[in-house]
Every structure is written in structure tokens, then in C-alpha cells.
Amino acid sequence: MNKIDAYIGFCIKKGCAVLGVDGIEVCRRKVHLILFSNDLADNSLKKLSKFASQRNCPMQEYDLAFLNRSCRAIALCDANLAKAVMSALKG
């Protein structure tokens, strides 16, 4: 398990993550980062892009297979963990 997986796991345990495209679309909380799988359907990607542009939050492709779920997208609602994930992705 690498750093990014650990950060995402912390966010899920803390309750600051929203799983799935449908869940993200109806999320009322402040979203700081959206991660999506490379096998996400085109229509779902369009929905996420629309949501991200409305909420002014970044999107990044990342392999979410470590979650052991059929989840293709996750939104991080914790500012510090989202910042840590972004810096780890760039570095």
C-alpha cells in the first residue's frame, strides 16, 4: 500500500469521502478532490466533469482497485487529505 492509498483510506475511515458517481452528484459537502478510475464510463466521466466545473474542484485519474469495491470514483471532502493526495500524485 502506498501513501495515496493510505490517505484515501484515512479519508474513508474519517467519513470525509463520497463513493460513486451518483453519490458525488448529490453531495452537498465541499469537495476538494475527485479521483476516478481509468475504466469509468464516458457518460459518468461527463457527469463528474460537470460537477467538478460547477464546484471548482480538481479531478485526477487514479487506480482505485485497492478499495476492493466496484467503486469507480471517489470524492475527498477533507481539505488536508486532498492536498496531501494531490502533492503525492505530483511528486
Biopython code that builds the backbone (N, CA, C, O; Angstrom):
import numpy as np
from Bio.PDB.StructureBuilder import StructureBuilder

atoms = [
    (1, "MET", "N", (0.852, -1.185, 0.000)),
    (1, "MET", "CA", (0.000, 0.000, 0.000)),
    (1, "MET", "C", (0.898, 1.249, 0.000)),
    (1, "MET", "O", (1.821, 1.367, 0.806)),
    (2, "ASN", "N", (0.610, 2.157, -0.904)),
    (2, "ASN", "CA", (1.419, 3.376, -0.975)),
    (2, "ASN", "C", (0.760, 4.516, -0.196)),
    (2, "ASN", "O", (-0.296, 4.341, 0.412)),
    (3, "LYS", "N", (1.400, 5.682, -0.228)),
    (3, "LYS", "CA", (0.912, 6.838, 0.538)),
    (3, "LYS", "C", (-0.488, 7.258, 0.127)),
    (3, "LYS", "O", (-1.341, 7.522, 0.975)),
    (4, "ILE", "N", (-0.721, 7.319, -1.181)),
    (4, "ILE", "CA", (-2.008, 7.810, -1.685)),
    (4, "ILE", "C", (-3.136, 6.893, -1.234)),
    (4, "ILE", "O", (-4.194, 7.360, -0.811)),
    (5, "ASP", "N", (-2.906, 5.586, -1.328)),
    (5, "ASP", "CA", (-3.914, 4.623, -0.860)),
    (5, "ASP", "C", (-4.199, 4.819, 0.626)),
    (5, "ASP", "O", (-5.348, 4.732, 1.059)),
    (6, "ALA", "N", (-3.162, 5.080, 1.393)),
    (6, "ALA", "CA", (-3.334, 5.296, 2.835)),
    (6, "ALA", "C", (-4.142, 6.562, 3.103)),
    (6, "ALA", "O", (-5.034, 6.565, 3.951)),
    (7, "TYR", "N", (-3.827, 7.640, 2.376)),
    (7, "TYR", "CA", (-4.571, 8.891, 2.551)),
    (7, "TYR", "C", (-6.051, 8.707, 2.220)),
    (7, "TYR", "O", (-6.925, 9.207, 2.928)),
    (8, "ILE", "N", (-6.315, 7.985, 1.141)),
    (8, "ILE", "CA", (-7.708, 7.740, 0.752)),
    (8, "ILE", "C", (-8.402, 6.886, 1.815)),
    (8, "ILE", "O", (-9.560, 7.125, 2.155)),
    (9, "GLY", "N", (-7.688, 5.896, 2.332)),
    (9, "GLY", "CA", (-8.232, 5.062, 3.402)),
    (9, "GLY", "C", (-8.550, 5.872, 4.656)),
    (9, "GLY", "O", (-9.587, 5.660, 5.285)),
    (10, "PHE", "N", (-7.661, 6.802, 5.023)),
    (10, "PHE", "CA", (-7.920, 7.679, 6.168)),
    (10, "PHE", "C", (-9.175, 8.509, 5.937)),
    (10, "PHE", "O", (-9.994, 8.686, 6.839)),
    (11, "CYS", "N", (-9.312, 9.010, 4.728)),
    (11, "CYS", "CA", (-10.464, 9.853, 4.395)),
    (11, "CYS", "C", (-11.765, 9.048, 4.506)),
    (11, "CYS", "O", (-12.769, 9.556, 5.007)),
    (12, "ILE", "N", (-11.747, 7.814, 4.047)),
    (12, "ILE", "CA", (-12.929, 6.954, 4.124)),
    (12, "ILE", "C", (-13.266, 6.658, 5.591)),
    (12, "ILE", "O", (-14.424, 6.766, 5.996)),
    (13, "LYS", "N", (-12.253, 6.285, 6.386)),
    (13, "LYS", "CA", (-12.489, 5.976, 7.800)),
    (13, "LYS", "C", (-12.985, 7.187, 8.574)),
    (13, "LYS", "O", (-13.789, 7.057, 9.497)),
    (14, "LYS", "N", (-12.507, 8.353, 8.199)),
    (14, "LYS", "CA", (-12.903, 9.600, 8.857)),
    (14, "LYS", "C", (-14.323, 10.005, 8.471)),
    (14, "LYS", "O", (-14.939, 10.831, 9.145)),
    (15, "GLY", "N", (-14.846, 9.427, 7.387)),
    (15, "GLY", "CA", (-16.185, 9.773, 6.930)),
    (15, "GLY", "C", (-16.203, 10.993, 6.038)),
    (15, "GLY", "O", (-17.246, 11.625, 5.868)),
    (16, "CYS", "N", (-15.068, 11.328, 5.471)),
    (16, "CYS", "CA", (-14.943, 12.513, 4.620)),
    (16, "CYS", "C", (-14.776, 12.140, 3.155)),
    (16, "CYS", "O", (-14.148, 12.876, 2.394)),
    (17, "ALA", "N", (-15.329, 11.009, 2.758)),
    (17, "ALA", "CA", (-15.236, 10.577, 1.370)),
    (17, "ALA", "C", (-16.627, 10.203, 0.872)),
    (17, "ALA", "O", (-17.448, 9.666, 1.615)),
    (18, "VAL", "N", (-16.870, 10.496, -0.383)),
    (18, "VAL", "CA", (-18.124, 10.114, -1.020)),
    (18, "VAL", "C", (-17.773, 9.161, -2.151)),
    (18, "VAL", "O", (-16.976, 9.496, -3.027)),
    (19, "LEU", "N", (-18.370, 7.970, -2.131)),
    (19, "LEU", "CA", (-18.057, 6.948, -3.118)),
    (19, "LEU", "C", (-19.104, 6.899, -4.224)),
    (19, "LEU", "O", (-20.302, 7.023, -3.965)),
    (20, "GLY", "N", (-18.645, 6.718, -5.445)),
    (20, "GLY", "CA", (-19.530, 6.520, -6.582)),
    (20, "GLY", "C", (-19.981, 7.817, -7.232)),
    (20, "GLY", "O", (-20.097, 8.854, -6.579)),
    (21, "VAL", "N", (-20.234, 7.735, -8.535)),
    (21, "VAL", "CA", (-20.638, 8.905, -9.317)),
    (21, "VAL", "C", (-21.979, 9.447, -8.832)),
    (21, "VAL", "O", (-22.147, 10.659, -8.696)),
    (22, "ASP", "N", (-22.926, 8.564, -8.574)),
    (22, "ASP", "CA", (-24.250, 9.012, -8.122)),
    (22, "ASP", "C", (-24.169, 9.709, -6.766)),
    (22, "ASP", "O", (-24.838, 10.719, -6.545)),
    (23, "GLY", "N", (-23.365, 9.182, -5.873)),
    (23, "GLY", "CA", (-23.185, 9.804, -4.568)),
    (23, "GLY", "C", (-22.508, 11.161, -4.663)),
    (23, "GLY", "O", (-22.868, 12.099, -3.952)),
    (24, "ILE", "N", (-21.533, 11.256, -5.542)),
    (24, "ILE", "CA", (-20.822, 12.521, -5.723)),
    (24, "ILE", "C", (-21.758, 13.583, -6.292)),
    (24, "ILE", "O", (-21.721, 14.741, -5.877)),
    (25, "GLU", "N", (-22.590, 13.183, -7.238)),
    (25, "GLU", "CA", (-23.510, 14.135, -7.882)),
    (25, "GLU", "C", (-24.462, 14.805, -6.898)),
    (25, "GLU", "O", (-24.810, 15.972, -7.073)),
    (26, "VAL", "N", (-24.885, 14.082, -5.871)),
    (26, "VAL", "CA", (-25.842, 14.642, -4.905)),
    (26, "VAL", "C", (-25.170, 15.121, -3.620)),
    (26, "VAL", "O", (-25.853, 15.478, -2.660)),
    (27, "CYS", "N", (-23.845, 15.131, -3.594)),
    (27, "CYS", "CA", (-23.095, 15.549, -2.409)),
    (27, "CYS", "C", (-23.301, 17.034, -2.144)),
    (27, "CYS", "O", (-23.159, 17.857, -3.048)),
    (28, "ARG", "N", (-23.633, 17.369, -0.917)),
    (28, "ARG", "CA", (-23.854, 18.759, -0.514)),
    (28, "ARG", "C", (-22.622, 19.363, 0.175)),
    (28, "ARG", "O", (-22.557, 20.572, 0.398)),
    (29, "ARG", "N", (-21.645, 18.503, 0.509)),
    (29, "ARG", "CA", (-20.458, 18.973, 1.210)),
    (29, "ARG", "C", (-19.452, 19.574, 0.235)),
    (29, "ARG", "O", (-19.561, 19.380, -0.976)),
    (30, "LYS", "N", (-18.488, 20.292, 0.759)),
    (30, "LYS", "CA", (-17.420, 20.865, -0.047)),
    (30, "LYS", "C", (-16.492, 19.734, -0.491)),
    (30, "LYS", "O", (-15.924, 19.024, 0.338)),
    (31, "VAL", "N", (-16.347, 19.577, -1.798)),
    (31, "VAL", "CA", (-15.476, 18.539, -2.352)),
    (31, "VAL", "C", (-14.156, 19.189, -2.757)),
    (31, "VAL", "O", (-14.146, 20.195, -3.467)),
    (32, "HIS", "N", (-13.047, 18.615, -2.307)),
    (32, "HIS", "CA", (-11.735, 19.189, -2.576)),
    (32, "HIS", "C", (-10.982, 18.461, -3.674)),
    (32, "HIS", "O", (-10.066, 19.026, -4.273)),
    (33, "LEU", "N", (-11.354, 17.202, -3.952)),
    (33, "LEU", "CA", (-10.672, 16.423, -4.985)),
    (33, "LEU", "C", (-11.560, 15.262, -5.408)),
    (33, "LEU", "O", (-12.201, 14.621, -4.575)),
    (34, "ILE", "N", (-11.590, 14.999, -6.706)),
    (34, "ILE", "CA", (-12.308, 13.841, -7.240)),
    (34, "ILE", "C", (-11.295, 12.940, -7.917)),
    (34, "ILE", "O", (-10.557, 13.372, -8.802)),
    (35, "LEU", "N", (-11.266, 11.686, -7.496)),
    (35, "LEU", "CA", (-10.425, 10.679, -8.132)),
    (35, "LEU", "C", (-11.321, 9.705, -8.878)),
    (35, "LEU", "O", (-12.366, 9.299, -8.370)),
    (36, "PHE", "N", (-10.911, 9.333, -10.079)),
    (36, "PHE", "CA", (-11.725, 8.399, -10.860)),
    (36, "PHE", "C", (-10.837, 7.364, -11.530)),
    (36, "PHE", "O", (-9.665, 7.616, -11.810)),
    (37, "SER", "N", (-11.411, 6.201, -11.782)),
    (37, "SER", "CA", (-10.718, 5.087, -12.410)),
    (37, "SER", "C", (-10.593, 5.308, -13.907)),
    (37, "SER", "O", (-11.367, 6.060, -14.500)),
    (38, "ASN", "N", (-9.618, 4.651, -14.513)),
    (38, "ASN", "CA", (-9.461, 4.797, -15.958)),
    (38, "ASN", "C", (-10.525, 4.017, -16.740)),
    (38, "ASN", "O", (-10.692, 4.238, -17.940)),
    (39, "ASP", "N", (-11.238, 3.119, -16.080)),
    (39, "ASP", "CA", (-12.287, 2.364, -16.753)),
    (39, "ASP", "C", (-13.688, 2.938, -16.483)),
    (39, "ASP", "O", (-14.692, 2.243, -16.639)),
    (40, "LEU", "N", (-13.740, 4.202, -16.080)),
    (40, "LEU", "CA", (-15.017, 4.875, -15.858)),
    (40, "LEU", "C", (-15.706, 5.117, -17.202)),
    (40, "LEU", "O", (-15.056, 5.506, -18.172)),
    (41, "ALA", "N", (-17.002, 4.890, -17.260)),
    (41, "ALA", "CA", (-17.757, 5.075, -18.495)),
    (41, "ALA", "C", (-17.759, 6.543, -18.914)),
    (41, "ALA", "O", (-17.665, 7.436, -18.072)),
    (42, "ASP", "N", (-17.867, 6.783, -20.210)),
    (42, "ASP", "CA", (-17.824, 8.148, -20.750)),
    (42, "ASP", "C", (-18.925, 9.028, -20.173)),
    (42, "ASP", "O", (-18.686, 10.187, -19.834)),
    (43, "ASN", "N", (-20.129, 8.479, -20.062)),
    (43, "ASN", "CA", (-21.250, 9.259, -19.550)),
    (43, "ASN", "C", (-21.006, 9.668, -18.084)),
    (43, "ASN", "O", (-21.301, 10.795, -17.689)),
    (44, "SER", "N", (-20.475, 8.753, -17.308)),
    (44, "SER", "CA", (-20.162, 9.054, -15.905)),
    (44, "SER", "C", (-19.049, 10.092, -15.807)),
    (44, "SER", "O", (-19.073, 10.957, -14.933)),
    (45, "LEU", "N", (-18.075, 9.998, -16.711)),
    (45, "LEU", "CA", (-16.995, 10.979, -16.716)),
    (45, "LEU", "C", (-17.517, 12.372, -17.045)),
    (45, "LEU", "O", (-17.048, 13.363, -16.486)),
    (46, "LYS", "N", (-18.484, 12.447, -17.949)),
    (46, "LYS", "CA", (-19.106, 13.733, -18.284)),
    (46, "LYS", "C", (-19.840, 14.307, -17.072)),
    (46, "LYS", "O", (-19.765, 15.507, -16.807)),
    (47, "LYS", "N", (-20.552, 13.444, -16.338)),
    (47, "LYS", "CA", (-21.256, 13.889, -15.133)),
    (47, "LYS", "C", (-20.282, 14.434, -14.098)),
    (47, "LYS", "O", (-20.522, 15.479, -13.494)),
    (48, "LEU", "N", (-19.174, 13.711, -13.898)),
    (48, "LEU", "CA", (-18.175, 14.157, -12.926)),
    (48, "LEU", "C", (-17.521, 15.461, -13.366)),
    (48, "LEU", "O", (-17.270, 16.339, -12.541)),
    (49, "SER", "N", (-17.245, 15.591, -14.655)),
    (49, "SER", "CA", (-16.628, 16.821, -15.170)),
    (49, "SER", "C", (-17.541, 18.013, -14.958)),
    (49, "SER", "O", (-17.091, 19.099, -14.595)),
    (50, "LYS", "N", (-18.829, 17.801, -15.190)),
    (50, "LYS", "CA", (-19.805, 18.877, -14.982)),
    (50, "LYS", "C", (-19.843, 19.277, -13.502)),
    (50, "LYS", "O", (-19.834, 20.463, -13.171)),
    (51, "PHE", "N", (-19.885, 18.285, -12.629)),
    (51, "PHE", "CA", (-19.901, 18.539, -11.181)),
    (51, "PHE", "C", (-18.638, 19.291, -10.757)),
    (51, "PHE", "O", (-18.708, 20.262, -10.003)),
    (52, "ALA", "N", (-17.486, 18.834, -11.248)),
    (52, "ALA", "CA", (-16.212, 19.449, -10.869)),
    (52, "ALA", "C", (-16.116, 20.887, -11.352)),
    (52, "ALA", "O", (-15.586, 21.744, -10.645)),
    (53, "SER", "N", (-16.621, 21.160, -12.542)),
    (53, "SER", "CA", (-16.558, 22.532, -13.040)),
    (53, "SER", "C", (-17.519, 23.441, -12.275)),
    (53, "SER", "O", (-17.214, 24.614, -12.055)),
    (54, "GLN", "N", (-18.678, 22.913, -11.866)),
    (54, "GLN", "CA", (-19.620, 23.705, -11.077)),
    (54, "GLN", "C", (-19.063, 24.003, -9.688)),
    (54, "GLN", "O", (-19.246, 25.103, -9.165)),
    (55, "ARG", "N", (-18.393, 23.035, -9.098)),
    (55, "ARG", "CA", (-17.873, 23.182, -7.737)),
    (55, "ARG", "C", (-16.432, 23.687, -7.696)),
    (55, "ARG", "O", (-15.890, 23.942, -6.620)),
    (56, "ASN", "N", (-15.819, 23.829, -8.864)),
    (56, "ASN", "CA", (-14.446, 24.319, -8.961)),
    (56, "ASN", "C", (-13.481, 23.446, -8.156)),
    (56, "ASN", "O", (-12.707, 23.948, -7.341)),
    (57, "CYS", "N", (-13.537, 22.131, -8.395)),
    (57, "CYS", "CA", (-12.619, 21.215, -7.719)),
    (57, "CYS", "C", (-11.864, 20.393, -8.767)),
    (57, "CYS", "O", (-12.402, 20.100, -9.834)),
    (58, "PRO", "N", (-10.617, 20.023, -8.460)),
    (58, "PRO", "CA", (-9.816, 19.272, -9.425)),
    (58, "PRO", "C", (-10.249, 17.811, -9.533)),
    (58, "PRO", "O", (-10.803, 17.231, -8.600)),
    (59, "MET", "N", (-9.977, 17.241, -10.704)),
    (59, "MET", "CA", (-10.218, 15.816, -10.961)),
    (59, "MET", "C", (-8.895, 15.186, -11.353)),
    (59, "MET", "O", (-8.069, 15.808, -12.021)),
    (60, "GLN", "N", (-8.702, 13.946, -10.929)),
    (60, "GLN", "CA", (-7.465, 13.245, -11.260)),
    (60, "GLN", "C", (-7.765, 11.776, -11.479)),
    (60, "GLN", "O", (-8.538, 11.177, -10.732)),
    (61, "GLU", "N", (-7.160, 11.196, -12.497)),
    (61, "GLU", "CA", (-7.311, 9.758, -12.726)),
    (61, "GLU", "C", (-6.384, 9.008, -11.777)),
    (61, "GLU", "O", (-5.220, 9.371, -11.608)),
    (62, "TYR", "N", (-6.923, 7.945, -11.156)),
    (62, "TYR", "CA", (-6.137, 7.146, -10.222)),
    (62, "TYR", "C", (-6.745, 5.751, -10.152)),
    (62, "TYR", "O", (-7.964, 5.597, -10.236)),
    (63, "ASP", "N", (-5.913, 4.749, -10.001)),
    (63, "ASP", "CA", (-6.378, 3.364, -9.925)),
    (63, "ASP", "C", (-6.978, 3.101, -8.544)),
    (63, "ASP", "O", (-6.263, 3.099, -7.542)),
    (64, "LEU", "N", (-8.286, 2.879, -8.498)),
    (64, "LEU", "CA", (-8.989, 2.671, -7.231)),
    (64, "LEU", "C", (-9.235, 1.198, -6.920)),
    (64, "LEU", "O", (-10.100, 0.874, -6.106)),
    (65, "ALA", "N", (-8.480, 0.298, -7.566)),
    (65, "ALA", "CA", (-8.688, -1.137, -7.379)),
    (65, "ALA", "C", (-8.415, -1.586, -5.947)),
    (65, "ALA", "O", (-8.970, -2.594, -5.510)),
    (66, "PHE", "N", (-7.574, -0.862, -5.206)),
    (66, "PHE", "CA", (-7.230, -1.255, -3.836)),
    (66, "PHE", "C", (-8.424, -1.181, -2.889)),
    (66, "PHE", "O", (-8.380, -1.756, -1.802)),
    (67, "LEU", "N", (-9.494, -0.480, -3.284)),
    (67, "LEU", "CA", (-10.668, -0.343, -2.425)),
    (67, "LEU", "C", (-11.450, -1.650, -2.281)),
    (67, "LEU", "O", (-12.259, -1.791, -1.364)),
    (68, "ASN", "N", (-11.212, -2.603, -3.180)),
    (68, "ASN", "CA", (-11.917, -3.889, -3.174)),
    (68, "ASN", "C", (-13.427, -3.712, -3.264)),
    (68, "ASN", "O", (-14.192, -4.481, -2.681)),
    (69, "ARG", "N", (-13.836, -2.708, -3.988)),
    (69, "ARG", "CA", (-15.252, -2.436, -4.236)),
    (69, "ARG", "C", (-15.397, -2.175, -5.719)),
    (69, "ARG", "O", (-14.402, -2.044, -6.432)),
    (70, "SER", "N", (-16.621, -2.101, -6.183)),
    (70, "SER", "CA", (-16.822, -1.789, -7.596)),
    (70, "SER", "C", (-16.916, -0.277, -7.792)),
    (70, "SER", "O", (-17.586, 0.202, -8.707)),
    (71, "CYS", "N", (-16.243, 0.456, -6.930)),
    (71, "CYS", "CA", (-16.259, 1.915, -6.958)),
    (71, "CYS", "C", (-15.322, 2.432, -8.047)),
    (71, "CYS", "O", (-14.156, 2.041, -8.111)),
    (72, "ARG", "N", (-15.838, 3.308, -8.895)),
    (72, "ARG", "CA", (-15.042, 3.869, -9.980)),
    (72, "ARG", "C", (-14.671, 5.332, -9.748)),
    (72, "ARG", "O", (-13.856, 5.888, -10.485)),
    (73, "ALA", "N", (-15.260, 5.957, -8.734)),
    (73, "ALA", "CA", (-14.963, 7.365, -8.443)),
    (73, "ALA", "C", (-15.114, 7.611, -6.945)),
    (73, "ALA", "O", (-15.932, 6.984, -6.271)),
    (74, "ILE", "N", (-14.303, 8.540, -6.444)),
    (74, "ILE", "CA", (-14.361, 8.908, -5.037)),
    (74, "ILE", "C", (-14.086, 10.403, -4.916)),
    (74, "ILE", "O", (-13.203, 10.941, -5.585)),
    (75, "ALA", "N", (-14.846, 11.058, -4.062)),
    (75, "ALA", "CA", (-14.654, 12.482, -3.798)),
    (75, "ALA", "C", (-14.122, 12.634, -2.383)),
    (75, "ALA", "O", (-14.666, 12.058, -1.441)),
    (76, "LEU", "N", (-13.059, 13.410, -2.237)),
    (76, "LEU", "CA", (-12.465, 13.656, -0.925)),
    (76, "LEU", "C", (-12.945, 15.007, -0.412)),
    (76, "LEU", "O", (-12.781, 16.032, -1.073)),
    (77, "CYS", "N", (-13.540, 14.990, 0.775)),
    (77, "CYS", "CA", (-14.123, 16.208, 1.355)),
    (77, "CYS", "C", (-13.260, 16.812, 2.453)),
    (77, "CYS", "O", (-13.635, 17.831, 3.033)),
    (78, "ASP", "N", (-12.129, 16.219, 2.747)),
    (78, "ASP", "CA", (-11.201, 16.759, 3.743)),
    (78, "ASP", "C", (-10.097, 17.521, 3.016)),
    (78, "ASP", "O", (-9.384, 16.951, 2.190)),
    (79, "ALA", "N", (-9.958, 18.798, 3.323)),
    (79, "ALA", "CA", (-9.020, 19.661, 2.592)),
    (79, "ALA", "C", (-7.571, 19.200, 2.751)),
    (79, "ALA", "O", (-6.818, 19.168, 1.777)),
    (80, "ASN", "N", (-7.183, 18.845, 3.970)),
    (80, "ASN", "CA", (-5.787, 18.465, 4.211)),
    (80, "ASN", "C", (-5.420, 17.143, 3.532)),
    (80, "ASN", "O", (-4.342, 17.020, 2.950)),
    (81, "LEU", "N", (-6.308, 16.166, 3.606)),
    (81, "LEU", "CA", (-6.023, 14.887, 2.962)),
    (81, "LEU", "C", (-6.043, 15.030, 1.439)),
    (81, "LEU", "O", (-5.236, 14.406, 0.749)),
    (82, "ALA", "N", (-6.947, 15.836, 0.917)),
    (82, "ALA", "CA", (-6.988, 16.068, -0.530)),
    (82, "ALA", "C", (-5.705, 16.748, -0.987)),
    (82, "ALA", "O", (-5.164, 16.417, -2.041)),
    (83, "LYS", "N", (-5.222, 17.691, -0.201)),
    (83, "LYS", "CA", (-3.974, 18.390, -0.522)),
    (83, "LYS", "C", (-2.798, 17.408, -0.504)),
    (83, "LYS", "O", (-1.925, 17.465, -1.370)),
    (84, "ALA", "N", (-2.780, 16.510, 0.483)),
    (84, "ALA", "CA", (-1.713, 15.513, 0.589)),
    (84, "ALA", "C", (-1.737, 14.560, -0.598)),
    (84, "ALA", "O", (-0.685, 14.194, -1.122)),
    (85, "VAL", "N", (-2.933, 14.154, -1.025)),
    (85, "VAL", "CA", (-3.061, 13.267, -2.183)),
    (85, "VAL", "C", (-2.552, 13.967, -3.442)),
    (85, "VAL", "O", (-1.821, 13.370, -4.233)),
    (86, "MET", "N", (-2.937, 15.227, -3.627)),
    (86, "MET", "CA", (-2.506, 15.974, -4.805)),
    (86, "MET", "C", (-0.980, 16.122, -4.834)),
    (86, "MET", "O", (-0.364, 15.963, -5.888)),
    (87, "SER", "N", (-0.378, 16.423, -3.698)),
    (87, "SER", "CA", (1.069, 16.583, -3.676)),
    (87, "SER", "C", (1.775, 15.248, -3.921)),
    (87, "SER", "O", (2.828, 15.216, -4.559)),
    (88, "ALA", "N", (1.208, 14.150, -3.423)),
    (88, "ALA", "CA", (1.796, 12.821, -3.648)),
    (88, "ALA", "C", (1.648, 12.407, -5.113)),
    (88, "ALA", "O", (2.526, 11.739, -5.659)),
    (89, "LEU", "N", (0.553, 12.795, -5.745)),
    (89, "LEU", "CA", (0.356, 12.481, -7.167)),
    (89, "LEU", "C", (1.345, 13.236, -8.039)),
    (89, "LEU", "O", (1.839, 12.697, -9.029)),
    (90, "LYS", "N", (1.635, 14.471, -7.681)),
    (90, "LYS", "CA", (2.573, 15.290, -8.460)),
    (90, "LYS", "C", (4.022, 14.858, -8.232)),
    (90, "LYS", "O", (4.860, 14.969, -9.126)),
    (91, "GLY", "N", (4.301, 14.372, -7.044)),
    (91, "GLY", "CA", (5.673, 14.028, -6.690)),
    (91, "GLY", "C", (6.012, 12.644, -6.992)),
    (91, "GLY", "O", (7.139, 12.216, -6.745)),
]
sb = StructureBuilder()
sb.init_structure("model")
sb.init_model(0)
sb.init_chain("A")
sb.init_seg("    ")
for serial, (resi, resn, name, xyz) in enumerate(atoms, 1):
    if name == "N":
        sb.init_residue(resn, " ", resi, " ")
    sb.init_atom(name, np.array(xyz, "f"), 0.0, 1.0, " ", f" {name:<3s}", serial, name[0])
structure = sb.get_structure()
